[in-house]
Amino acid sequence: MKKLDSQNLFAAFSLEGDSTNELPPVLNDAFILFGTVIKGVESFYIIDQLYQMRYPQQYILVQEKIKLKYFSGLIKYIHRIDNISVDTVMYLEDEFGGQAIKYALEEMLQFFEQIEHYEECIILKKYFDIFFDKKLV
């Protein structure tokens, strides 16, 4: 059986070499960036389940390492958001729904809290407050 390569498993979603200077302005839009994170968390868990079913013994050995790499890539999208307007918050809620936004933020927040990456937790908590406590910064 072929060995799982944890470095290339999620390569299609990698942000390495990605620079904000090389991207068109539309890809630095808060709606696009935050929407990518929401859908990215959902996609991670779908792919995670597929690999757990298909390669249970091999995948368990690299699962947390892959999750760290993937979530670290997703948090880069959040770092690129300069500010988020009330309109953008409303558009995101209309497009994705509060439940999907809450799920994505909570999953990432719990993960980064578990591995003690508190600087990421601060950023995620800020957006959680914006969406669910309506505290715009």
Buried (B, 14 or more C-beta within 10 A) or exposed (E): EEEBEBEEBBEEBEBEEEEEEEEEEEBBBBBBBBBBBBBBBBBBEEBBEEBEEEBEEBBEEBBEEBBBBBBBBBBBBBEBBEEBEEEBBEBBEEEBEEEBBBBBBEBBBEBBBEBEBEEBBEBBBBBBBBBEEEEEE
